[in-house]
Amino acid sequence: MSLLELLRKSGMDQDVDFLKEGLQLLAQALVEAEVTQQIGADRYERSGERTTQRNGFRTREWDTRVGTLDLQAVHVFL
């Protein structure tokens, strides 16, 4: 069974942006993980080892084969 057949069987063939949305979700999670590692604390977490802080987001576009993804880049202050 091909992936397309599987998606049709599950009713997901109506969502043509399935791959794009999945890639955007994964990429955004990677951005968040990288910022968390750099800062040394999760979002809203206080930590003694914390050396930087988050200060908002800015939208950045990333052109991929599945289309342009809008990602939220995090402002980090040292």
PDB file of N, CA, C, O and CB in Angstrom:
ATOM      1  N   MET A   1       0.842  -1.175   0.000  1.00  0.00           N
ATOM      2  CA  MET A   1       0.000   0.000   0.000  1.00  0.00           C
ATOM      3  C   MET A   1       0.887   1.238   0.000  1.00  0.00           C
ATOM      4  O   MET A   1       1.812   1.340   0.806  1.00  0.00           O
ATOM      5  CB  MET A   1      -0.958  -0.002   1.215  1.00  0.00           C
ATOM      6  N   SER A   2       0.613   2.171  -0.893  1.00  0.00           N
ATOM      7  CA  SER A   2       1.403   3.393  -0.970  1.00  0.00           C
ATOM      8  C   SER A   2       0.949   4.372   0.114  1.00  0.00           C
ATOM      9  O   SER A   2      -0.123   4.214   0.698  1.00  0.00           O
ATOM     10  CB  SER A   2       1.282   4.037  -2.374  1.00  0.00           C
ATOM     11  N   LEU A   3       1.766   5.367   0.370  1.00  0.00           N
ATOM     12  CA  LEU A   3       1.436   6.379   1.375  1.00  0.00           C
ATOM     13  C   LEU A   3       0.164   7.121   0.977  1.00  0.00           C
ATOM     14  O   LEU A   3      -0.677   7.409   1.829  1.00  0.00           O
ATOM     15  CB  LEU A   3       2.604   7.375   1.553  1.00  0.00           C
ATOM     16  N   LEU A   4       0.018   7.433  -0.314  1.00  0.00           N
ATOM     17  CA  LEU A   4      -1.176   8.123  -0.780  1.00  0.00           C
ATOM     18  C   LEU A   4      -2.429   7.292  -0.526  1.00  0.00           C
ATOM     19  O   LEU A   4      -3.454   7.826  -0.103  1.00  0.00           O
ATOM     20  CB  LEU A   4      -1.053   8.446  -2.264  1.00  0.00           C
ATOM     21  N   GLU A   5      -2.351   5.984  -0.784  1.00  0.00           N
ATOM     22  CA  GLU A   5      -3.493   5.108  -0.524  1.00  0.00           C
ATOM     23  C   GLU A   5      -3.821   5.070   0.961  1.00  0.00           C
ATOM     24  O   GLU A   5      -4.990   5.085   1.346  1.00  0.00           O
ATOM     25  CB  GLU A   5      -3.211   3.691  -1.037  1.00  0.00           C
ATOM     26  N   LEU A   6      -2.796   5.023   1.783  1.00  0.00           N
ATOM     27  CA  LEU A   6      -2.997   5.006   3.223  1.00  0.00           C
ATOM     28  C   LEU A   6      -3.671   6.285   3.693  1.00  0.00           C
ATOM     29  O   LEU A   6      -4.588   6.235   4.513  1.00  0.00           O
ATOM     30  CB  LEU A   6      -1.668   4.815   3.944  1.00  0.00           C
ATOM     31  N   LEU A   7      -3.223   7.444   3.178  1.00  0.00           N
ATOM     32  CA  LEU A   7      -3.824   8.717   3.552  1.00  0.00           C
ATOM     33  C   LEU A   7      -5.283   8.789   3.101  1.00  0.00           C
ATOM     34  O   LEU A   7      -6.137   9.291   3.832  1.00  0.00           O
ATOM     35  CB  LEU A   7      -3.026   9.878   2.951  1.00  0.00           C
ATOM     36  N   ARG A   8      -5.564   8.292   1.906  1.00  0.00           N
ATOM     37  CA  ARG A   8      -6.944   8.291   1.424  1.00  0.00           C
ATOM     38  C   ARG A   8      -7.825   7.413   2.304  1.00  0.00           C
ATOM     39  O   ARG A   8      -8.962   7.768   2.615  1.00  0.00           O
ATOM     40  CB  ARG A   8      -7.004   7.809  -0.030  1.00  0.00           C
ATOM     41  N   LYS A   9      -7.295   6.281   2.695  1.00  0.00           N
ATOM     42  CA  LYS A   9      -8.057   5.348   3.528  1.00  0.00           C
ATOM     43  C   LYS A   9      -8.354   5.967   4.897  1.00  0.00           C
ATOM     44  O   LYS A   9      -9.423   5.746   5.466  1.00  0.00           O
ATOM     45  CB  LYS A   9      -7.285   4.020   3.697  1.00  0.00           C
ATOM     46  N   SER A  10      -7.419   6.728   5.408  1.00  0.00           N
ATOM     47  CA  SER A  10      -7.603   7.339   6.724  1.00  0.00           C
ATOM     48  C   SER A  10      -8.372   8.655   6.649  1.00  0.00           C
ATOM     49  O   SER A  10      -8.690   9.249   7.680  1.00  0.00           O
ATOM     50  CB  SER A  10      -6.256   7.573   7.378  1.00  0.00           C
ATOM     51  N   GLY A  11      -8.674   9.114   5.431  1.00  0.00           N
ATOM     52  CA  GLY A  11      -9.432  10.346   5.280  1.00  0.00           C
ATOM     53  C   GLY A  11      -8.590  11.599   5.307  1.00  0.00           C
ATOM     54  O   GLY A  11      -9.131  12.704   5.348  1.00  0.00           O
ATOM     55  N   MET A  12      -7.263  11.454   5.283  1.00  0.00           N
ATOM     56  CA  MET A  12      -6.377  12.606   5.358  1.00  0.00           C
ATOM     57  C   MET A  12      -6.029  13.166   3.989  1.00  0.00           C
ATOM     58  O   MET A  12      -5.277  14.137   3.912  1.00  0.00           O
ATOM     59  CB  MET A  12      -5.118  12.236   6.086  1.00  0.00           C
ATOM     60  N   ASP A  13      -6.540  12.599   2.911  1.00  0.00           N
ATOM     61  CA  ASP A  13      -6.201  13.091   1.583  1.00  0.00           C
ATOM     62  C   ASP A  13      -6.814  14.456   1.308  1.00  0.00           C
ATOM     63  O   ASP A  13      -6.414  15.125   0.355  1.00  0.00           O
ATOM     64  CB  ASP A  13      -6.656  12.103   0.532  1.00  0.00           C
ATOM     65  N   GLN A  14      -7.764  14.880   2.112  1.00  0.00           N
ATOM     66  CA  GLN A  14      -8.381  16.177   1.923  1.00  0.00           C
ATOM     67  C   GLN A  14      -7.452  17.301   2.337  1.00  0.00           C
ATOM     68  O   GLN A  14      -7.622  18.437   1.894  1.00  0.00           O
ATOM     69  CB  GLN A  14      -9.671  16.260   2.698  1.00  0.00           C
ATOM     70  N   ASP A  15      -6.496  17.012   3.159  1.00  0.00           N
ATOM     71  CA  ASP A  15      -5.559  18.023   3.633  1.00  0.00           C
ATOM     72  C   ASP A  15      -4.308  17.984   2.766  1.00  0.00           C
ATOM     73  O   ASP A  15      -3.397  17.197   3.021  1.00  0.00           O
ATOM     74  CB  ASP A  15      -5.204  17.799   5.129  1.00  0.00           C
ATOM     75  N   VAL A  16      -4.264  18.836   1.738  1.00  0.00           N
ATOM     76  CA  VAL A  16      -3.149  18.802   0.792  1.00  0.00           C
ATOM     77  C   VAL A  16      -1.865  19.364   1.385  1.00  0.00           C
ATOM     78  O   VAL A  16      -0.784  19.122   0.847  1.00  0.00           O
ATOM     79  CB  VAL A  16      -3.509  19.572  -0.456  1.00  0.00           C
ATOM     80  N   ASP A  17      -1.961  20.103   2.476  1.00  0.00           N
ATOM     81  CA  ASP A  17      -0.778  20.691   3.089  1.00  0.00           C
ATOM     82  C   ASP A  17      -0.262  19.859   4.255  1.00  0.00           C
ATOM     83  O   ASP A  17       0.443  20.377   5.121  1.00  0.00           O
ATOM     84  CB  ASP A  17      -1.082  22.094   3.558  1.00  0.00           C
ATOM     85  N   PHE A  18      -0.604  18.579   4.287  1.00  0.00           N
ATOM     86  CA  PHE A  18      -0.200  17.702   5.384  1.00  0.00           C
ATOM     87  C   PHE A  18       1.325  17.695   5.577  1.00  0.00           C
ATOM     88  O   PHE A  18       1.803  17.846   6.701  1.00  0.00           O
ATOM     89  CB  PHE A  18      -0.702  16.278   5.126  1.00  0.00           C
ATOM     90  N   LEU A  19       2.076  17.523   4.510  1.00  0.00           N
ATOM     91  CA  LEU A  19       3.534  17.466   4.599  1.00  0.00           C
ATOM     92  C   LEU A  19       4.112  18.818   5.003  1.00  0.00           C
ATOM     93  O   LEU A  19       5.015  18.891   5.836  1.00  0.00           O
ATOM     94  CB  LEU A  19       4.133  17.016   3.262  1.00  0.00           C
ATOM     95  N   LYS A  20       3.593  19.874   4.418  1.00  0.00           N
ATOM     96  CA  LYS A  20       4.078  21.224   4.729  1.00  0.00           C
ATOM     97  C   LYS A  20       3.851  21.549   6.196  1.00  0.00           C
ATOM     98  O   LYS A  20       4.749  22.055   6.870  1.00  0.00           O
ATOM     99  CB  LYS A  20       3.380  22.272   3.841  1.00  0.00           C
ATOM    100  N   GLU A  21       2.658  21.261   6.693  1.00  0.00           N
ATOM    101  CA  GLU A  21       2.351  21.544   8.093  1.00  0.00           C
ATOM    102  C   GLU A  21       3.192  20.690   9.036  1.00  0.00           C
ATOM    103  O   GLU A  21       3.625  21.161  10.088  1.00  0.00           O
ATOM    104  CB  GLU A  21       0.870  21.312   8.363  1.00  0.00           C
ATOM    105  N   GLY A  22       3.419  19.444   8.661  1.00  0.00           N
ATOM    106  CA  GLY A  22       4.259  18.576   9.477  1.00  0.00           C
ATOM    107  C   GLY A  22       5.694  19.063   9.543  1.00  0.00           C
ATOM    108  O   GLY A  22       6.312  19.054  10.608  1.00  0.00           O
ATOM    109  N   LEU A  23       6.226  19.491   8.397  1.00  0.00           N
ATOM    110  CA  LEU A  23       7.591  20.012   8.354  1.00  0.00           C
ATOM    111  C   LEU A  23       7.699  21.303   9.152  1.00  0.00           C
ATOM    112  O   LEU A  23       8.691  21.524   9.845  1.00  0.00           O
ATOM    113  CB  LEU A  23       8.035  20.246   6.904  1.00  0.00           C
ATOM    114  N   GLN A  24       6.681  22.158   9.058  1.00  0.00           N
ATOM    115  CA  GLN A  24       6.705  23.412   9.806  1.00  0.00           C
ATOM    116  C   GLN A  24       6.688  23.142  11.310  1.00  0.00           C
ATOM    117  O   GLN A  24       7.409  23.794  12.065  1.00  0.00           O
ATOM    118  CB  GLN A  24       5.511  24.298   9.410  1.00  0.00           C
ATOM    119  N   LEU A  25       5.879  22.196  11.741  1.00  0.00           N
ATOM    120  CA  LEU A  25       5.813  21.828  13.153  1.00  0.00           C
ATOM    121  C   LEU A  25       7.156  21.289  13.647  1.00  0.00           C
ATOM    122  O   LEU A  25       7.618  21.657  14.727  1.00  0.00           O
ATOM    123  CB  LEU A  25       4.713  20.786  13.379  1.00  0.00           C
ATOM    124  N   LEU A  26       7.771  20.426  12.859  1.00  0.00           N
ATOM    125  CA  LEU A  26       9.065  19.860  13.223  1.00  0.00           C
ATOM    126  C   LEU A  26      10.154  20.935  13.270  1.00  0.00           C
ATOM    127  O   LEU A  26      10.946  20.974  14.212  1.00  0.00           O
ATOM    128  CB  LEU A  26       9.456  18.761  12.235  1.00  0.00           C
ATOM    129  N   ALA A  27      10.194  21.796  12.270  1.00  0.00           N
ATOM    130  CA  ALA A  27      11.211  22.850  12.219  1.00  0.00           C
ATOM    131  C   ALA A  27      11.053  23.808  13.396  1.00  0.00           C
ATOM    132  O   ALA A  27      12.046  24.222  13.994  1.00  0.00           O
ATOM    133  CB  ALA A  27      11.124  23.623  10.889  1.00  0.00           C
ATOM    134  N   GLN A  28       9.808  24.166  13.736  1.00  0.00           N
ATOM    135  CA  GLN A  28       9.581  25.073  14.855  1.00  0.00           C
ATOM    136  C   GLN A  28      10.011  24.428  16.171  1.00  0.00           C
ATOM    137  O   GLN A  28      10.560  25.102  17.042  1.00  0.00           O
ATOM    138  CB  GLN A  28       8.103  25.484  14.921  1.00  0.00           C
ATOM    139  N   ALA A  29       9.766  23.142  16.317  1.00  0.00           N
ATOM    140  CA  ALA A  29      10.200  22.432  17.520  1.00  0.00           C
ATOM    141  C   ALA A  29      11.721  22.418  17.631  1.00  0.00           C
ATOM    142  O   ALA A  29      12.266  22.536  18.729  1.00  0.00           O
ATOM    143  CB  ALA A  29       9.661  20.999  17.518  1.00  0.00           C
ATOM    144  N   LEU A  30      12.406  22.276  16.502  1.00  0.00           N
ATOM    145  CA  LEU A  30      13.869  22.307  16.512  1.00  0.00           C
ATOM    146  C   LEU A  30      14.395  23.692  16.883  1.00  0.00           C
ATOM    147  O   LEU A  30      15.384  23.803  17.607  1.00  0.00           O
ATOM    148  CB  LEU A  30      14.417  21.889  15.144  1.00  0.00           C
ATOM    149  N   VAL A  31      13.742  24.748  16.394  1.00  0.00           N
ATOM    150  CA  VAL A  31      14.129  26.116  16.754  1.00  0.00           C
ATOM    151  C   VAL A  31      13.985  26.304  18.260  1.00  0.00           C
ATOM    152  O   VAL A  31      14.885  26.832  18.914  1.00  0.00           O
ATOM    153  CB  VAL A  31      13.266  27.162  15.987  1.00  0.00           C
ATOM    154  N   GLU A  32      12.858  25.874  18.805  1.00  0.00           N
ATOM    155  CA  GLU A  32      12.619  25.999  20.248  1.00  0.00           C
ATOM    156  C   GLU A  32      13.636  25.203  21.063  1.00  0.00           C
ATOM    157  O   GLU A  32      14.117  25.678  22.091  1.00  0.00           O
ATOM    158  CB  GLU A  32      11.204  25.533  20.589  1.00  0.00           C
ATOM    159  N   ALA A  33      13.961  23.998  20.609  1.00  0.00           N
ATOM    160  CA  ALA A  33      14.931  23.159  21.323  1.00  0.00           C
ATOM    161  C   ALA A  33      16.314  23.808  21.323  1.00  0.00           C
ATOM    162  O   ALA A  33      17.022  23.765  22.329  1.00  0.00           O
ATOM    163  CB  ALA A  33      15.005  21.756  20.686  1.00  0.00           C
ATOM    164  N   GLU A  34      16.696  24.405  20.206  1.00  0.00           N
ATOM    165  CA  GLU A  34      18.003  25.058  20.120  1.00  0.00           C
ATOM    166  C   GLU A  34      18.073  26.267  21.050  1.00  0.00           C
ATOM    167  O   GLU A  34      19.087  26.484  21.713  1.00  0.00           O
ATOM    168  CB  GLU A  34      18.294  25.486  18.675  1.00  0.00           C
ATOM    169  N   VAL A  35      17.007  27.047  21.101  1.00  0.00           N
ATOM    170  CA  VAL A  35      16.978  28.217  21.984  1.00  0.00           C
ATOM    171  C   VAL A  35      17.009  27.782  23.446  1.00  0.00           C
ATOM    172  O   VAL A  35      17.722  28.373  24.256  1.00  0.00           O
ATOM    173  CB  VAL A  35      15.725  29.075  21.709  1.00  0.00           C
ATOM    174  N   THR A  36      16.240  26.752  23.782  1.00  0.00           N
ATOM    175  CA  THR A  36      16.224  26.243  25.150  1.00  0.00           C
ATOM    176  C   THR A  36      17.616  25.777  25.572  1.00  0.00           C
ATOM    177  O   THR A  36      18.041  26.012  26.703  1.00  0.00           O
ATOM    178  CB  THR A  36      15.216  25.092  25.281  1.00  0.00           C
ATOM    179  N   GLN A  37      18.318  25.116  24.657  1.00  0.00           N
ATOM    180  CA  GLN A  37      19.678  24.647  24.966  1.00  0.00           C
ATOM    181  C   GLN A  37      20.632  25.827  25.148  1.00  0.00           C
ATOM    182  O   GLN A  37      21.467  25.813  26.052  1.00  0.00           O
ATOM    183  CB  GLN A  37      20.197  23.715  23.846  1.00  0.00           C
ATOM    184  N   GLN A  38      20.514  26.841  24.300  1.00  0.00           N
ATOM    185  CA  GLN A  38      21.400  28.002  24.392  1.00  0.00           C
ATOM    186  C   GLN A  38      21.160  28.781  25.680  1.00  0.00           C
ATOM    187  O   GLN A  38      22.106  29.230  26.327  1.00  0.00           O
ATOM    188  CB  GLN A  38      21.204  28.918  23.184  1.00  0.00           C
ATOM    189  N   ILE A  39      19.889  28.939  26.047  1.00  0.00           N
ATOM    190  CA  ILE A  39      19.550  29.714  27.232  1.00  0.00           C
ATOM    191  C   ILE A  39      19.824  28.932  28.515  1.00  0.00           C
ATOM    192  O   ILE A  39      20.243  29.505  29.521  1.00  0.00           O
ATOM    193  CB  ILE A  39      18.089  30.134  27.180  1.00  0.00           C
ATOM    194  N   GLY A  40      19.587  27.632  28.474  1.00  0.00           N
ATOM    195  CA  GLY A  40      19.782  26.807  29.661  1.00  0.00           C
ATOM    196  C   GLY A  40      18.529  26.664  30.497  1.00  0.00           C
ATOM    197  O   GLY A  40      18.595  26.216  31.642  1.00  0.00           O
ATOM    198  N   ALA A  41      17.364  27.045  29.929  1.00  0.00           N
ATOM    199  CA  ALA A  41      16.090  26.927  30.634  1.00  0.00           C
ATOM    200  C   ALA A  41      14.959  26.933  29.617  1.00  0.00           C
ATOM    201  O   ALA A  41      15.053  27.560  28.562  1.00  0.00           O
ATOM    202  CB  ALA A  41      15.910  28.076  31.667  1.00  0.00           C
ATOM    203  N   ASP A  42      13.868  26.210  29.960  1.00  0.00           N
ATOM    204  CA  ASP A  42      12.684  26.214  29.107  1.00  0.00           C
ATOM    205  C   ASP A  42      11.975  27.552  29.196  1.00  0.00           C
ATOM    206  O   ASP A  42      12.334  28.417  29.995  1.00  0.00           O
ATOM    207  CB  ASP A  42      11.730  25.079  29.495  1.00  0.00           C
ATOM    208  N   ARG A  43      10.971  27.700  28.367  1.00  0.00           N
ATOM    209  CA  ARG A  43      10.145  28.887  28.380  1.00  0.00           C
ATOM    210  C   ARG A  43       9.495  29.042  29.759  1.00  0.00           C
ATOM    211  O   ARG A  43       8.946  28.078  30.294  1.00  0.00           O
ATOM    212  CB  ARG A  43       9.075  28.818  27.268  1.00  0.00           C
ATOM    213  N   TYR A  44       9.552  30.248  30.337  1.00  0.00           N
ATOM    214  CA  TYR A  44       8.975  30.589  31.655  1.00  0.00           C
ATOM    215  C   TYR A  44       9.653  29.879  32.825  1.00  0.00           C
ATOM    216  O   TYR A  44       9.152  29.940  33.948  1.00  0.00           O
ATOM    217  CB  TYR A  44       7.502  30.254  31.667  1.00  0.00           C
ATOM    218  N   GLU A  45      10.768  29.213  32.590  1.00  0.00           N
ATOM    219  CA  GLU A  45      11.474  28.507  33.662  1.00  0.00           C
ATOM    220  C   GLU A  45      12.575  29.400  34.227  1.00  0.00           C
ATOM    221  O   GLU A  45      13.303  30.059  33.485  1.00  0.00           O
ATOM    222  CB  GLU A  45      12.071  27.168  33.146  1.00  0.00           C
ATOM    223  N   ARG A  46      12.679  29.407  35.524  1.00  0.00           N
ATOM    224  CA  ARG A  46      13.770  30.135  36.180  1.00  0.00           C
ATOM    225  C   ARG A  46      14.851  29.129  36.545  1.00  0.00           C
ATOM    226  O   ARG A  46      14.573  28.023  37.008  1.00  0.00           O
ATOM    227  CB  ARG A  46      13.267  30.911  37.454  1.00  0.00           C
ATOM    228  N   SER A  47      16.096  29.551  36.319  1.00  0.00           N
ATOM    229  CA  SER A  47      17.204  28.640  36.568  1.00  0.00           C
ATOM    230  C   SER A  47      18.438  29.441  36.961  1.00  0.00           C
ATOM    231  O   SER A  47      18.680  30.523  36.425  1.00  0.00           O
ATOM    232  CB  SER A  47      17.492  27.765  35.324  1.00  0.00           C
ATOM    233  N   GLY A  48      19.207  28.916  37.885  1.00  0.00           N
ATOM    234  CA  GLY A  48      20.437  29.573  38.303  1.00  0.00           C
ATOM    235  C   GLY A  48      21.512  29.534  37.235  1.00  0.00           C
ATOM    236  O   GLY A  48      22.394  30.392  37.201  1.00  0.00           O
ATOM    237  N   GLU A  49      21.440  28.535  36.358  1.00  0.00           N
ATOM    238  CA  GLU A  49      22.436  28.390  35.295  1.00  0.00           C
ATOM    239  C   GLU A  49      22.113  29.256  34.077  1.00  0.00           C
ATOM    240  O   GLU A  49      22.907  29.335  33.139  1.00  0.00           O
ATOM    241  CB  GLU A  49      22.537  26.933  34.874  1.00  0.00           C
ATOM    242  N   ARG A  50      20.983  29.884  34.094  1.00  0.00           N
ATOM    243  CA  ARG A  50      20.526  30.674  32.958  1.00  0.00           C
ATOM    244  C   ARG A  50      21.450  31.870  32.744  1.00  0.00           C
ATOM    245  O   ARG A  50      21.700  32.639  33.672  1.00  0.00           O
ATOM    246  CB  ARG A  50      19.073  31.145  33.172  1.00  0.00           C
ATOM    247  N   THR A  51      21.954  32.025  31.526  1.00  0.00           N
ATOM    248  CA  THR A  51      22.868  33.123  31.217  1.00  0.00           C
ATOM    249  C   THR A  51      22.278  34.122  30.237  1.00  0.00           C
ATOM    250  O   THR A  51      22.844  35.198  30.043  1.00  0.00           O
ATOM    251  CB  THR A  51      24.152  32.579  30.662  1.00  0.00           C
ATOM    252  N   THR A  52      21.162  33.792  29.620  1.00  0.00           N
ATOM    253  CA  THR A  52      20.516  34.670  28.651  1.00  0.00           C
ATOM    254  C   THR A  52      19.011  34.653  28.902  1.00  0.00           C
ATOM    255  O   THR A  52      18.528  33.955  29.792  1.00  0.00           O
ATOM    256  CB  THR A  52      20.843  34.233  27.189  1.00  0.00           C
ATOM    257  N   GLN A  53      18.280  35.427  28.110  1.00  0.00           N
ATOM    258  CA  GLN A  53      16.825  35.441  28.260  1.00  0.00           C
ATOM    259  C   GLN A  53      16.142  35.585  26.905  1.00  0.00           C
ATOM    260  O   GLN A  53      16.716  36.127  25.960  1.00  0.00           O
ATOM    261  CB  GLN A  53      16.391  36.581  29.195  1.00  0.00           C
ATOM    262  N   ARG A  54      14.911  35.091  26.824  1.00  0.00           N
ATOM    263  CA  ARG A  54      14.086  35.241  25.618  1.00  0.00           C
ATOM    264  C   ARG A  54      13.437  36.611  25.661  1.00  0.00           C
ATOM    265  O   ARG A  54      13.118  37.123  26.734  1.00  0.00           O
ATOM    266  CB  ARG A  54      13.001  34.109  25.512  1.00  0.00           C
ATOM    267  N   ASN A  55      13.242  37.204  24.491  1.00  0.00           N
ATOM    268  CA  ASN A  55      12.555  38.483  24.441  1.00  0.00           C
ATOM    269  C   ASN A  55      11.737  38.569  23.156  1.00  0.00           C
ATOM    270  O   ASN A  55      12.076  39.339  22.257  1.00  0.00           O
ATOM    271  CB  ASN A  55      13.563  39.653  24.531  1.00  0.00           C
ATOM    272  N   GLY A  56      10.676  37.796  23.064  1.00  0.00           N
ATOM    273  CA  GLY A  56       9.766  37.871  21.936  1.00  0.00           C
ATOM    274  C   GLY A  56      10.196  37.046  20.737  1.00  0.00           C
ATOM    275  O   GLY A  56      11.185  36.314  20.773  1.00  0.00           O
ATOM    276  N   PHE A  57       9.413  37.192  19.667  1.00  0.00           N
ATOM    277  CA  PHE A  57       9.618  36.429  18.445  1.00  0.00           C
ATOM    278  C   PHE A  57       9.606  37.356  17.243  1.00  0.00           C
ATOM    279  O   PHE A  57       9.121  38.485  17.320  1.00  0.00           O
ATOM    280  CB  PHE A  57       8.546  35.342  18.296  1.00  0.00           C
ATOM    281  N   ARG A  58      10.135  36.880  16.152  1.00  0.00           N
ATOM    282  CA  ARG A  58       9.970  37.541  14.858  1.00  0.00           C
ATOM    283  C   ARG A  58       9.749  36.443  13.829  1.00  0.00           C
ATOM    284  O   ARG A  58      10.339  35.368  13.927  1.00  0.00           O
ATOM    285  CB  ARG A  58      11.221  38.441  14.490  1.00  0.00           C
ATOM    286  N   THR A  59       8.916  36.706  12.859  1.00  0.00           N
ATOM    287  CA  THR A  59       8.598  35.722  11.840  1.00  0.00           C
ATOM    288  C   THR A  59       9.702  35.693  10.789  1.00  0.00           C
ATOM    289  O   THR A  59      10.164  36.734  10.321  1.00  0.00           O
ATOM    290  CB  THR A  59       7.234  36.029  11.190  1.00  0.00           C
ATOM    291  N   ARG A  60      10.111  34.492  10.433  1.00  0.00           N
ATOM    292  CA  ARG A  60      11.113  34.283   9.388  1.00  0.00           C
ATOM    293  C   ARG A  60      10.561  33.267   8.409  1.00  0.00           C
ATOM    294  O   ARG A  60       9.946  32.282   8.817  1.00  0.00           O
ATOM    295  CB  ARG A  60      12.479  33.806   9.984  1.00  0.00           C
ATOM    296  N   GLU A  61      10.774  33.493   7.122  1.00  0.00           N
ATOM    297  CA  GLU A  61      10.335  32.559   6.100  1.00  0.00           C
ATOM    298  C   GLU A  61      11.474  31.636   5.716  1.00  0.00           C
ATOM    299  O   GLU A  61      12.632  32.049   5.648  1.00  0.00           O
ATOM    300  CB  GLU A  61       9.811  33.304   4.870  1.00  0.00           C
ATOM    301  N   TRP A  62      11.129  30.373   5.467  1.00  0.00           N
ATOM    302  CA  TRP A  62      12.101  29.376   5.034  1.00  0.00           C
ATOM    303  C   TRP A  62      11.515  28.704   3.807  1.00  0.00           C
ATOM    304  O   TRP A  62      10.480  28.042   3.890  1.00  0.00           O
ATOM    305  CB  TRP A  62      12.428  28.332   6.173  1.00  0.00           C
ATOM    306  N   ASP A  63      12.177  28.872   2.666  1.00  0.00           N
ATOM    307  CA  ASP A  63      11.709  28.277   1.413  1.00  0.00           C
ATOM    308  C   ASP A  63      12.187  26.836   1.319  1.00  0.00           C
ATOM    309  O   ASP A  63      13.385  26.565   1.399  1.00  0.00           O
ATOM    310  CB  ASP A  63      12.203  29.092   0.193  1.00  0.00           C
ATOM    311  N   THR A  64      11.234  25.904   1.148  1.00  0.00           N
ATOM    312  CA  THR A  64      11.533  24.486   1.046  1.00  0.00           C
ATOM    313  C   THR A  64      10.869  23.922  -0.199  1.00  0.00           C
ATOM    314  O   THR A  64      10.160  24.642  -0.901  1.00  0.00           O
ATOM    315  CB  THR A  64      11.066  23.730   2.309  1.00  0.00           C
ATOM    316  N   ARG A  65      11.088  22.662  -0.477  1.00  0.00           N
ATOM    317  CA  ARG A  65      10.456  22.001  -1.623  1.00  0.00           C
ATOM    318  C   ARG A  65       8.944  21.889  -1.465  1.00  0.00           C
ATOM    319  O   ARG A  65       8.221  21.819  -2.459  1.00  0.00           O
ATOM    320  CB  ARG A  65      11.049  20.619  -1.818  1.00  0.00           C
ATOM    321  N   VAL A  66       8.468  21.873  -0.241  1.00  0.00           N
ATOM    322  CA  VAL A  66       7.033  21.746  -0.012  1.00  0.00           C
ATOM    323  C   VAL A  66       6.350  23.099   0.106  1.00  0.00           C
ATOM    324  O   VAL A  66       5.138  23.161   0.309  1.00  0.00           O
ATOM    325  CB  VAL A  66       6.777  20.935   1.237  1.00  0.00           C
ATOM    326  N   GLY A  67       7.098  24.171  -0.017  1.00  0.00           N
ATOM    327  CA  GLY A  67       6.547  25.522   0.055  1.00  0.00           C
ATOM    328  C   GLY A  67       7.288  26.366   1.073  1.00  0.00           C
ATOM    329  O   GLY A  67       8.233  25.903   1.713  1.00  0.00           O
ATOM    330  N   THR A  68       6.856  27.594   1.214  1.00  0.00           N
ATOM    331  CA  THR A  68       7.470  28.515   2.163  1.00  0.00           C
ATOM    332  C   THR A  68       6.870  28.302   3.542  1.00  0.00           C
ATOM    333  O   THR A  68       5.650  28.316   3.711  1.00  0.00           O
ATOM    334  CB  THR A  68       7.286  29.980   1.710  1.00  0.00           C
ATOM    335  N   LEU A  69       7.734  28.105   4.520  1.00  0.00           N
ATOM    336  CA  LEU A  69       7.311  27.908   5.900  1.00  0.00           C
ATOM    337  C   LEU A  69       7.523  29.196   6.683  1.00  0.00           C
ATOM    338  O   LEU A  69       8.559  29.846   6.542  1.00  0.00           O
ATOM    339  CB  LEU A  69       8.081  26.736   6.554  1.00  0.00           C
ATOM    340  N   ASP A  70       6.555  29.567   7.501  1.00  0.00           N
ATOM    341  CA  ASP A  70       6.687  30.716   8.392  1.00  0.00           C
ATOM    342  C   ASP A  70       7.077  30.204   9.766  1.00  0.00           C
ATOM    343  O   ASP A  70       6.298  29.517  10.427  1.00  0.00           O
ATOM    344  CB  ASP A  70       5.367  31.549   8.456  1.00  0.00           C
ATOM    345  N   LEU A  71       8.288  30.541  10.192  1.00  0.00           N
ATOM    346  CA  LEU A  71       8.789  30.098  11.489  1.00  0.00           C
ATOM    347  C   LEU A  71       8.918  31.284  12.427  1.00  0.00           C
ATOM    348  O   LEU A  71       9.156  32.409  11.987  1.00  0.00           O
ATOM    349  CB  LEU A  71      10.142  29.380  11.339  1.00  0.00           C
ATOM    350  N   GLN A  72       8.762  31.034  13.715  1.00  0.00           N
ATOM    351  CA  GLN A  72       8.915  32.055  14.736  1.00  0.00           C
ATOM    352  C   GLN A  72      10.321  31.970  15.305  1.00  0.00           C
ATOM    353  O   GLN A  72      10.634  31.060  16.072  1.00  0.00           O
ATOM    354  CB  GLN A  72       7.853  31.896  15.852  1.00  0.00           C
ATOM    355  N   ALA A  73      11.165  32.920  14.928  1.00  0.00           N
ATOM    356  CA  ALA A  73      12.523  32.982  15.473  1.00  0.00           C
ATOM    357  C   ALA A  73      12.472  33.708  16.814  1.00  0.00           C
ATOM    358  O   ALA A  73      11.741  34.687  16.963  1.00  0.00           O
ATOM    359  CB  ALA A  73      13.505  33.703  14.480  1.00  0.00           C
ATOM    360  N   VAL A  74      13.233  33.240  17.772  1.00  0.00           N
ATOM    361  CA  VAL A  74      13.210  33.786  19.128  1.00  0.00           C
ATOM    362  C   VAL A  74      14.319  34.816  19.285  1.00  0.00           C
ATOM    363  O   VAL A  74      15.464  34.572  18.904  1.00  0.00           O
ATOM    364  CB  VAL A  74      13.361  32.660  20.179  1.00  0.00           C
ATOM    365  N   HIS A  75      13.969  35.984  19.855  1.00  0.00           N
ATOM    366  CA  HIS A  75      14.981  36.980  20.224  1.00  0.00           C
ATOM    367  C   HIS A  75      15.652  36.485  21.502  1.00  0.00           C
ATOM    368  O   HIS A  75      14.974  36.126  22.465  1.00  0.00           O
ATOM    369  CB  HIS A  75      14.346  38.423  20.425  1.00  0.00           C
ATOM    370  N   VAL A  76      16.965  36.467  21.508  1.00  0.00           N
ATOM    371  CA  VAL A  76      17.709  36.047  22.688  1.00  0.00           C
ATOM    372  C   VAL A  76      18.668  37.156  23.069  1.00  0.00           C
ATOM    373  O   VAL A  76      19.425  37.641  22.228  1.00  0.00           O
ATOM    374  CB  VAL A  76      18.469  34.714  22.438  1.00  0.00           C
ATOM    375  N   PHE A  77      18.643  37.564  24.340  1.00  0.00           N
ATOM    376  CA  PHE A  77      19.566  38.566  24.837  1.00  0.00           C
ATOM    377  C   PHE A  77      20.617  37.903  25.701  1.00  0.00           C
ATOM    378  O   PHE A  77      20.297  37.082  26.560  1.00  0.00           O
ATOM    379  CB  PHE A  77      18.825  39.654  25.623  1.00  0.00           C
ATOM    380  N   LEU A  78      21.861  38.253  25.477  1.00  0.00           N
ATOM    381  CA  LEU A  78      22.968  37.722  26.274  1.00  0.00           C
ATOM    382  C   LEU A  78      23.216  38.561  27.489  1.00  0.00           C
ATOM    383  O   LEU A  78      24.114  38.259  28.274  1.00  0.00           O
ATOM    384  CB  LEU A  78      24.227  37.636  25.451  1.00  0.00           C
TER     385      LEU A  78
END
